[in-house]
Structures are given as C-alpha cells and as structure tokens.
Amino acid sequence: MVELKPLTPQEGIERFLRYREPSVGDSTLYNARSRLGFFSEWCDERDIDNLNSLTGRNIADFVAWRRNDIKAITLQKQLSSIRSALRWWADIEAVEPGLAEKVHAPELPDGAESRDVHLEAGCAKELLAYLKQYQYASRNHVVLALLWRTGIRRGALRSIDRDDLHPDHHAVELKHRPETNTNLKNGKDGERWVYLGPQWYQIVDDYLSNPTRHDVVDDHGREPLITTENGRPIGDTIYSWVTRQTQPCEYGECPHDRDQETCEARRSDQFSVCPSSRSPHAIRRGAITHHLNCETSPEVVSERMNVSLDVLYKHYDVRTEQEKMDVRKNNLPNE
C-alpha cells in the first residue's frame, strides 16, 4: 500500500501544469488548465480538499457531472487531461495508483464526430499492409483488422470472447452480456454473427497462438479475445491503441512535417491530438463507406454494422457524389 501525501486539488493542478509546461505548446497547456478547472470546481462543490481521498466512485460522479453540460466527444477530450493528471498525481503519491484507469469516457453516439472524420480506404490499406509485414497477428494487427473489416463499435470489439469465434464459418458472434460488463450499444438487437472471411479470420486465429498475447480471464471468469496483462481492455484503452496506431508516423511518414522527438501527439495521453489520428468511431465510418463503395447494398451494411439506414445515410456515408454515381452506374441494366 502506497503511503499518500496530502495535496489539495488546486495545488495538485498547479504542480501538474508546471510539470507539463516545458514539454507542450501554449494551446495544449491552455486546454489542460481549462479542463482541469472544471475538475477543481467539482472538488470545491463537494468539499474535496485532499486528492488522497479520491476514489473510482468519485471519478464516476465527476464524469456524470460533466456529461450533463457538454457533448460526448467534448467530454472524451476533457477526460484525457484528467486521466493524465491522475497518472502524474499517482507518481507523486497524491492519489492511489491505477485511479486514472477508472476514468471511463462514454461511448460516442452515432454522428457525434464530424461525418467527414473517417479512416480513408487508402490509409487503411497502407496501415494494414504495414501491420501484416511488421506486426503480423499482434494485438494491434487484430484490433485494426477487426475494426476495419467489420465496422463494429469498440464496445462490441471488447465484448468478444474466444468462444465467440466460429472457425468453420470464418465468423465472429457478438453477444450482449450486461451481467458480466460487456454491453452492445443496441442491447439484444445488436446481437449477430459477422463474417470475416478466411484471410481475415486467419489473422485472428494466429493471434491466439502469438506468444506476446496475454492468455488471461476477466473478472467474471470469461476468456476475452483481445487481452491485456490485466484481463479484458476497457473502451478507453482500445481508443488509445487505435489513435496511436493510426498516426501516420507509426506506419509511414509524418504528413505534418513534425519531429517525433518533440511532437506532443507522441505522448501517451495525447495520441488523438495528431490531426491524422483516427478514433475507433472514425474507422467504423470509414469501413461503412468502404463497404458501400465496394457495392455492398445499404441493407446488408445496415445489418452487418448494426445501424439503421437513416443513421447510415446521415452520419456514416461519406462518399462523394461521384462515388455514389459510380456505384449506381455499375448496377444499371445493360443497354
């Protein structure tokens, strides 16, 4: 047990900002100060005058307090600063170790991000080719391959168990299991089998025998497909893996002419700051658009990705008008 040393929220915030100041830009520091200001306000309202007393339940209460005032995507960004501060406070014995991992951001609702933000098919192909060559059947490879091939949400991805794989059908089954902490967004209506195909399924199958994979069970005795050394990953962990792996400098050259040694987006709590980084939700949007461009019928895409046609057209279909015409053209009757 770590012996904590008393520290007020206000002093803790100032210490953290002084620590960050030499290594980040003015705008990043300003944003961190603004976001942590809300945390300070919340502590004042609840008479929390010592960071030592913070618990996971307190953090959940803070998240609930903020989500009433701002959009989910804004809350996700704000919580990244809170998580970073909690990790640093743990290092200086001000909060219990691991408290940062108890900051759970809500799933983004359909359309929360700009509908223009998506992983383009060309980038996905380049990224997956890199992973196939240099990180074959690694956790990163499987996560990105499944998200791109199926367009599933990150909540669905983390819900998959080893027993949900169907090798004879090259498919994965998605199940809603709220009693053991793996929900599907649309509950029972989100349950379905999703076809991967032989080549994509092989990546998943080879991952199971990868010596770097942690062969563990979760807190409910289930065997998750995607694992960490502590069991099943939380949604925020998947978000961090994806936003880092989709940074172009991870698999190619930086298009923003930045130095990796000094780029703030290379920090573990700032991956999403990279202008080219993409979230799991943006990969889902790109995957849906790619399916449509490959002339998969909207009805099939709707069932496969568990999204209504109305929401699909409104929030996920980012094809250009020419791309839409080309798909229609290839489905016209012969003259």
DRENDO-1510 file (C-alpha; in Angstrom, 1 decimal, always signed):
<recs>
REC; n; res; u; v; w
REC; 1; MET; +0.0; +0.0; +0.0 .
REC; 2; VAL; +1.4; +3.4; -1.1 .
REC; 3; GLU; +1.5; +6.0; +1.7 .
REC; 4; LEU; -0.2; +9.0; +0.2 .
REC; 5; LYS; +0.9; +12.6; +0.9 .
REC; 6; PRO; -1.8; +15.3; +1.3 .
REC; 7; LEU; -2.3; +17.6; -1.6 .
REC; 8; THR; -5.2; +19.9; -2.4 .
REC; 9; PRO; -6.8; +19.7; -5.8 .
REC; 10; GLN; -5.8; +23.3; -6.6 .
REC; 11; GLU; -2.2; +22.8; -5.7 .
REC; 12; GLY; -2.1; +19.4; -7.5 .
REC; 13; ILE; -3.4; +21.1; -10.7 .
REC; 14; GLU; -0.8; +23.8; -10.5 .
REC; 15; ARG; +2.0; +21.3; -9.8 .
REC; 16; PHE; +0.8; +19.2; -12.8 .
REC; 17; LEU; +0.7; +22.2; -15.1 .
REC; 18; ARG; +4.2; +23.3; -14.1 .
REC; 19; TYR; +5.4; +19.8; -14.9 .
REC; 20; ARG; +3.7; +19.8; -18.3 .
REC; 21; GLU; +4.7; +23.4; -19.3 .
REC; 22; PRO; +8.2; +22.7; -20.7 .
REC; 23; SER; +7.1; +19.9; -22.9 .
REC; 24; VAL; +3.9; +21.1; -24.5 .
REC; 25; GLY; +2.7; +24.0; -26.6 .
REC; 26; ASP; +0.8; +27.0; -25.3 .
REC; 27; SER; -2.5; +25.8; -26.7 .
REC; 28; THR; -2.1; +22.4; -25.1 .
REC; 29; LEU; -1.3; +23.9; -21.7 .
REC; 30; TYR; -4.2; +26.3; -22.0 .
REC; 31; ASN; -6.6; +23.5; -22.8 .
REC; 32; ALA; -5.3; +21.4; -19.9 .
REC; 33; ARG; -5.7; +24.3; -17.5 .
REC; 34; SER; -9.3; +24.9; -18.7 .
REC; 35; ARG; -10.3; +21.3; -18.4 .
REC; 36; LEU; -8.7; +20.8; -15.0 .
REC; 37; GLY; -10.5; +24.0; -13.9 .
REC; 38; PHE; -13.8; +22.1; -14.2 .
REC; 39; PHE; -12.4; +19.3; -12.0 .
REC; 40; SER; -11.3; +21.9; -9.4 .
REC; 41; GLU; -14.8; +23.4; -9.5 .
REC; 42; TRP; -16.3; +20.0; -8.9 .
REC; 43; CYS; -14.0; +19.3; -6.0 .
REC; 44; ASP; -15.0; +22.6; -4.4 .
REC; 45; GLU; -18.7; +21.8; -4.7 .
REC; 46; ARG; -18.2; +18.5; -2.9 .
REC; 47; ASP; -15.7; +19.8; -0.3 .
REC; 48; ILE; -12.9; +17.6; -1.6 .
REC; 49; ASP; -9.8; +19.3; -0.2 .
REC; 50; ASN; -7.4; +16.4; -0.4 .
REC; 51; LEU; -6.6; +14.4; -3.6 .
REC; 52; ASN; -5.7; +11.4; -1.3 .
REC; 53; SER; -9.5; +10.8; -0.8 .
REC; 54; LEU; -10.4; +10.4; -4.4 .
REC; 55; THR; -11.9; +7.0; -5.4 .
REC; 56; GLY; -13.2; +5.4; -8.5 .
REC; 57; ARG; -16.7; +6.3; -7.5 .
REC; 58; ASN; -15.7; +10.0; -7.1 .
REC; 59; ILE; -14.3; +9.9; -10.6 .
REC; 60; ALA; -17.5; +8.3; -12.0 .
REC; 61; ASP; -19.5; +11.1; -10.3 .
REC; 62; PHE; -17.3; +13.7; -11.9 .
REC; 63; VAL; -17.9; +12.2; -15.3 .
REC; 64; ALA; -21.6; +12.1; -14.8 .
REC; 65; TRP; -21.5; +15.8; -13.6 .
REC; 66; ARG; -19.7; +16.9; -16.7 .
REC; 67; ARG; -21.7; +14.9; -19.2 .
REC; 68; ASN; -24.8; +16.9; -18.4 .
REC; 69; ASP; -23.2; +20.1; -19.8 .
REC; 70; ILE; -21.2; +19.0; -22.8 .
REC; 71; LYS; -21.3; +16.7; -25.8 .
REC; 72; ALA; -19.8; +13.2; -25.5 .
REC; 73; ILE; -17.0; +13.9; -27.9 .
REC; 74; THR; -16.0; +17.0; -25.9 .
REC; 75; LEU; -16.2; +15.1; -22.7 .
REC; 76; GLN; -13.8; +12.4; -24.2 .
REC; 77; LYS; -11.2; +15.1; -24.9 .
REC; 78; GLN; -11.6; +16.7; -21.5 .
REC; 79; LEU; -11.2; +13.4; -19.7 .
REC; 80; SER; -7.9; +12.8; -21.4 .
REC; 81; SER; -6.4; +15.7; -19.4 .
REC; 82; ILE; -8.0; +14.4; -16.1 .
REC; 83; ARG; -6.5; +10.9; -16.8 .
REC; 84; SER; -3.1; +12.4; -17.5 .
REC; 85; ALA; -3.2; +14.4; -14.3 .
REC; 86; LEU; -4.3; +11.4; -12.2 .
REC; 87; ARG; -1.3; +9.4; -13.5 .
REC; 88; TRP; +1.1; +12.1; -12.6 .
REC; 89; TRP; -0.5; +12.6; -9.2 .
REC; 90; ALA; -0.2; +8.8; -8.6 .
REC; 91; ASP; +3.6; +9.2; -9.4 .
REC; 92; ILE; +4.0; +11.8; -6.6 .
REC; 93; GLU; +1.9; +9.8; -4.1 .
REC; 94; ALA; -1.1; +12.1; -4.2 .
REC; 95; VAL; -3.7; +9.5; -5.4 .
REC; 96; GLU; -4.0; +5.8; -5.4 .
REC; 97; PRO; -2.1; +4.1; -8.3 .
REC; 98; GLY; -4.4; +3.0; -11.1 .
REC; 99; LEU; -7.0; +5.6; -10.4 .
REC; 100; ALA; -6.5; +7.0; -14.0 .
REC; 101; GLU; -7.7; +3.8; -15.4 .
REC; 102; LYS; -11.0; +4.2; -13.7 .
REC; 103; VAL; -11.8; +7.3; -15.8 .
REC; 104; HIS; -14.3; +5.8; -18.2 .
REC; 105; ALA; -15.4; +8.0; -21.1 .
REC; 106; PRO; -18.9; +7.3; -22.6 .
REC; 107; GLU; -19.3; +5.7; -26.0 .
REC; 108; LEU; -19.8; +8.2; -28.7 .
REC; 109; PRO; -23.4; +8.3; -30.0 .
REC; 110; ASP; -23.8; +7.9; -33.8 .
REC; 111; GLY; -22.8; +11.0; -35.5 .
REC; 112; ALA; -21.0; +12.6; -32.5 .
REC; 113; GLU; -17.9; +13.2; -34.6 .
REC; 114; SER; -17.9; +15.2; -37.7 .
REC; 115; ARG; -19.2; +13.0; -40.5 .
REC; 116; ASP; -16.1; +14.0; -42.6 .
REC; 117; VAL; -13.7; +12.4; -40.0 .
REC; 118; HIS; -13.0; +8.9; -41.1 .
REC; 119; LEU; -10.2; +6.5; -42.0 .
REC; 120; GLU; -9.9; +6.5; -45.7 .
REC; 121; ALA; -9.6; +3.2; -47.6 .
REC; 122; GLY; -6.1; +4.0; -48.9 .
REC; 123; CYS; -4.8; +4.8; -45.4 .
REC; 124; ALA; -6.4; +1.6; -44.0 .
REC; 125; LYS; -4.8; -0.5; -46.8 .
REC; 126; GLU; -1.4; +1.0; -46.1 .
REC; 127; LEU; -1.7; +0.6; -42.3 .
REC; 128; LEU; -2.9; -3.0; -42.5 .
REC; 129; ALA; -0.1; -3.8; -45.0 .
REC; 130; TYR; +2.4; -2.4; -42.6 .
REC; 131; LEU; +1.0; -4.4; -39.7 .
REC; 132; LYS; +0.9; -7.6; -41.8 .
REC; 133; GLN; +4.6; -7.2; -42.6 .
REC; 134; TYR; +6.0; -6.0; -39.3 .
REC; 135; GLN; +3.5; -6.9; -36.6 .
REC; 136; TYR; +1.6; -9.8; -38.0 .
REC; 137; ALA; -1.1; -11.3; -35.7 .
REC; 138; SER; -0.2; -8.9; -32.9 .
REC; 139; ARG; -2.8; -7.2; -30.8 .
REC; 140; ASN; -2.6; -4.0; -32.8 .
REC; 141; HIS; -3.0; -6.0; -36.1 .
REC; 142; VAL; -6.0; -7.9; -34.8 .
REC; 143; VAL; -7.7; -4.8; -33.4 .
REC; 144; LEU; -7.3; -2.7; -36.5 .
REC; 145; ALA; -8.1; -5.6; -38.8 .
REC; 146; LEU; -11.4; -6.4; -37.0 .
REC; 147; LEU; -12.5; -2.8; -36.8 .
REC; 148; TRP; -11.8; -2.2; -40.5 .
REC; 149; ARG; -13.2; -5.5; -41.8 .
REC; 150; THR; -16.4; -5.5; -39.7 .
REC; 151; GLY; -17.0; -1.8; -38.8 .
REC; 152; ILE; -18.0; -2.8; -35.3 .
REC; 153; ARG; -18.0; -0.4; -32.4 .
REC; 154; ARG; -15.2; -0.6; -29.8 .
REC; 155; GLY; -17.7; -1.8; -27.2 .
REC; 156; ALA; -18.5; -4.7; -29.4 .
REC; 157; LEU; -14.8; -5.4; -30.0 .
REC; 158; ARG; -14.0; -5.7; -26.3 .
REC; 159; SER; -17.0; -7.9; -25.7 .
REC; 160; ILE; -15.7; -10.8; -27.9 .
REC; 161; ASP; -14.6; -13.9; -26.1 .
REC; 162; ARG; -12.5; -16.7; -27.6 .
REC; 163; ASP; -15.6; -18.9; -27.5 .
REC; 164; ASP; -17.4; -16.4; -29.8 .
REC; 165; LEU; -15.2; -17.4; -32.7 .
REC; 166; HIS; -16.7; -19.7; -35.3 .
REC; 167; PRO; -13.8; -21.2; -37.3 .
REC; 168; ASP; -16.0; -23.3; -39.6 .
REC; 169; HIS; -17.7; -20.2; -40.7 .
REC; 170; HIS; -14.8; -17.8; -40.5 .
REC; 171; ALA; -17.1; -15.6; -38.4 .
REC; 172; VAL; -17.4; -14.0; -35.0 .
REC; 173; GLU; -20.5; -13.8; -32.9 .
REC; 174; LEU; -21.5; -10.7; -31.0 .
REC; 175; LYS; -23.4; -11.1; -27.8 .
REC; 176; HIS; -25.0; -8.7; -25.3 .
REC; 177; ARG; -23.9; -9.7; -21.8 .
REC; 178; PRO; -24.5; -6.8; -19.4 .
REC; 179; GLU; -24.5; -9.0; -16.4 .
REC; 180; THR; -20.7; -9.5; -17.0 .
REC; 181; ASN; -19.9; -6.0; -18.1 .
REC; 182; THR; -19.9; -6.3; -21.9 .
REC; 183; ASN; -22.8; -4.4; -23.4 .
REC; 184; LEU; -23.7; -4.0; -27.0 .
REC; 185; LYS; -24.9; -0.5; -27.9 .
REC; 186; ASN; -28.3; -1.7; -29.1 .
REC; 187; GLY; -28.6; -4.5; -26.5 .
REC; 188; LYS; -30.1; -7.7; -27.7 .
REC; 189; ASP; -30.9; -6.0; -31.0 .
REC; 190; GLY; -27.2; -5.7; -31.6 .
REC; 191; GLU; -26.5; -9.5; -31.3 .
REC; 192; ARG; -25.4; -11.0; -34.6 .
REC; 193; TRP; -22.9; -13.1; -36.5 .
REC; 194; VAL; -20.3; -11.2; -38.5 .
REC; 195; TYR; -18.5; -12.8; -41.4 .
REC; 196; LEU; -14.7; -12.2; -41.6 .
REC; 197; GLY; -13.6; -14.5; -44.4 .
REC; 198; PRO; -10.7; -17.0; -44.5 .
REC; 199; GLN; -7.8; -14.5; -44.8 .
REC; 200; TRP; -9.1; -12.1; -42.1 .
REC; 201; TYR; -10.1; -14.9; -39.8 .
REC; 202; GLN; -6.6; -16.4; -40.1 .
REC; 203; ILE; -5.1; -13.2; -38.6 .
REC; 204; VAL; -7.4; -13.6; -35.5 .
REC; 205; ASP; -6.6; -17.4; -35.3 .
REC; 206; ASP; -2.9; -16.7; -35.4 .
REC; 207; TYR; -3.2; -14.1; -32.7 .
REC; 208; LEU; -4.5; -16.7; -30.3 .
REC; 209; SER; -1.1; -18.5; -30.5 .
REC; 210; ASN; +1.0; -15.4; -30.5 .
REC; 211; PRO; +3.5; -15.7; -27.6 .
REC; 212; THR; +3.0; -12.0; -26.8 .
REC; 213; ARG; -0.7; -12.4; -26.2 .
REC; 214; HIS; -1.8; -12.5; -22.6 .
REC; 215; ASP; -3.8; -15.7; -22.0 .
REC; 216; VAL; -6.0; -14.4; -19.2 .
REC; 217; VAL; -9.5; -14.4; -17.9 .
REC; 218; ASP; -11.5; -11.4; -16.9 .
REC; 219; ASP; -13.2; -10.6; -13.6 .
REC; 220; HIS; -16.1; -12.8; -14.5 .
REC; 221; GLY; -14.2; -15.9; -15.5 .
REC; 222; ARG; -14.6; -15.3; -19.2 .
REC; 223; GLU; -11.8; -15.6; -21.7 .
REC; 224; PRO; -11.6; -12.4; -23.8 .
REC; 225; LEU; -10.3; -12.4; -27.3 .
REC; 226; ILE; -8.4; -9.1; -27.1 .
REC; 227; THR; -6.4; -9.1; -23.8 .
REC; 228; THR; -4.1; -7.0; -21.7 .
REC; 229; GLU; -2.0; -8.4; -18.8 .
REC; 230; ASN; -4.8; -7.4; -16.5 .
REC; 231; GLY; -7.6; -9.1; -18.5 .
REC; 232; ARG; -10.2; -7.5; -20.8 .
REC; 233; PRO; -9.4; -4.0; -22.0 .
REC; 234; ILE; -11.7; -1.1; -21.2 .
REC; 235; GLY; -13.0; +1.1; -24.1 .
REC; 236; ASP; -10.6; +3.9; -23.3 .
REC; 237; THR; -7.7; +1.5; -23.7 .
REC; 238; ILE; -8.8; +0.5; -27.1 .
REC; 239; TYR; -9.3; +4.1; -28.0 .
REC; 240; SER; -5.7; +4.8; -27.0 .
REC; 241; TRP; -4.4; +1.8; -29.0 .
REC; 242; VAL; -6.2; +2.9; -32.1 .
REC; 243; THR; -5.4; +6.6; -32.0 .
REC; 244; ARG; -1.8; +5.8; -31.7 .
REC; 245; GLN; -1.6; +3.1; -34.4 .
REC; 246; THR; -3.4; +5.3; -36.9 .
REC; 247; GLN; -0.9; +8.1; -36.6 .
REC; 248; PRO; +0.8; +8.1; -40.0 .
REC; 249; CYS; +4.3; +8.1; -38.4 .
REC; 250; GLU; +3.5; +4.7; -37.0 .
REC; 251; TYR; +3.4; +3.1; -40.4 .
REC; 252; GLY; +4.9; +5.7; -42.8 .
REC; 253; GLU; +6.0; +9.3; -42.8 .
REC; 254; CYS; +4.5; +12.3; -40.9 .
REC; 255; PRO; +2.5; +14.4; -43.3 .
REC; 256; HIS; +2.6; +17.4; -40.9 .
REC; 257; ASP; +6.4; +17.9; -41.0 .
REC; 258; ARG; +6.8; +17.3; -37.3 .
REC; 259; ASP; +9.7; +15.9; -35.3 .
REC; 260; GLN; +8.7; +12.7; -33.5 .
REC; 261; GLU; +11.0; +13.5; -30.6 .
REC; 262; THR; +9.2; +16.8; -29.8 .
REC; 263; CYS; +5.7; +16.2; -31.2 .
REC; 264; GLU; +3.2; +16.5; -28.4 .
REC; 265; ALA; +0.9; +13.9; -30.1 .
REC; 266; ARG; +3.5; +11.2; -29.4 .
REC; 267; ARG; +2.8; +11.4; -25.7 .
REC; 268; SER; +0.8; +8.5; -24.3 .
REC; 269; ASP; -2.1; +10.8; -23.2 .
REC; 270; GLN; -2.1; +12.9; -26.4 .
REC; 271; PHE; -2.3; +10.4; -29.3 .
REC; 272; SER; -5.6; +11.8; -30.5 .
REC; 273; VAL; -4.1; +15.3; -30.9 .
REC; 274; CYS; -2.4; +14.2; -34.1 .
REC; 275; PRO; -4.5; +15.7; -37.0 .
REC; 276; SER; -4.3; +12.4; -38.9 .
REC; 277; SER; -5.0; +10.1; -36.0 .
REC; 278; ARG; -8.4; +8.3; -36.1 .
REC; 279; SER; -10.7; +7.0; -33.4 .
REC; 280; PRO; -12.4; +3.6; -33.5 .
REC; 281; HIS; -15.6; +5.5; -34.4 .
REC; 282; ALA; -13.8; +7.1; -37.4 .
REC; 283; ILE; -12.7; +3.7; -38.5 .
REC; 284; ARG; -16.3; +2.5; -38.3 .
REC; 285; ARG; -17.3; +5.3; -40.5 .
REC; 286; GLY; -14.6; +4.6; -43.0 .
REC; 287; ALA; -15.4; +0.9; -43.0 .
REC; 288; ILE; -19.1; +1.6; -43.7 .
REC; 289; THR; -18.2; +3.9; -46.6 .
REC; 290; HIS; -15.7; +1.4; -48.0 .
REC; 291; HIS; -18.4; -1.3; -48.0 .
REC; 292; LEU; -20.7; +1.0; -49.8 .
REC; 293; ASN; -18.1; +1.9; -52.4 .
REC; 294; CYS; -17.5; -1.8; -52.9 .
REC; 295; GLU; -21.1; -2.0; -54.0 .
REC; 296; THR; -22.3; -3.8; -50.8 .
REC; 297; SER; -26.0; -3.0; -50.6 .
REC; 298; PRO; -27.0; -0.5; -47.9 .
REC; 299; GLU; -29.4; -3.0; -46.4 .
REC; 300; VAL; -26.5; -5.5; -46.0 .
REC; 301; VAL; -24.3; -2.8; -44.5 .
REC; 302; SER; -27.1; -1.8; -42.1 .
REC; 303; GLU; -27.4; -5.3; -40.7 .
REC; 304; ARG; -23.7; -6.1; -40.7 .
REC; 305; MET; -22.8; -2.8; -38.9 .
REC; 306; ASN; -26.0; -2.7; -36.8 .
REC; 307; VAL; -27.0; +0.8; -37.9 .
REC; 308; SER; -30.4; +1.9; -39.2 .
REC; 309; LEU; -30.5; +3.1; -42.8 .
REC; 310; ASP; -31.5; +6.6; -41.7 .
REC; 311; VAL; -28.5; +6.9; -39.4 .
REC; 312; LEU; -26.2; +5.2; -42.0 .
REC; 313; TYR; -27.0; +7.8; -44.7 .
REC; 314; LYS; -27.0; +10.8; -42.3 .
REC; 315; HIS; -23.8; +10.1; -40.3 .
REC; 316; TYR; -21.7; +7.3; -41.9 .
REC; 317; ASP; -21.9; +7.6; -45.7 .
REC; 318; VAL; -19.1; +9.9; -46.6 .
REC; 319; ARG; -18.9; +9.0; -50.3 .
REC; 320; THR; -18.5; +11.8; -52.8 .
REC; 321; GLU; -21.4; +12.4; -55.2 .
REC; 322; GLN; -19.2; +10.9; -58.0 .
REC; 323; GLU; -18.5; +7.8; -55.9 .
REC; 324; LYS; -22.3; +7.4; -55.3 .
REC; 325; MET; -22.9; +7.7; -59.1 .
REC; 326; ASP; -20.2; +5.1; -59.9 .
REC; 327; VAL; -21.9; +2.6; -57.7 .
REC; 328; ARG; -25.3; +3.3; -59.2 .
REC; 329; LYS; -23.8; +3.1; -62.7 .
REC; 330; ASN; -22.4; -0.4; -62.1 .
REC; 331; ASN; -25.9; -1.5; -61.1 .
REC; 332; LEU; -27.8; -0.2; -64.0 .
REC; 333; PRO; -29.4; -2.6; -66.6 .
REC; 334; ASN; -27.4; -3.3; -69.7 .
REC; 335; GLU; -28.4; -1.1; -72.7 .
</recs>
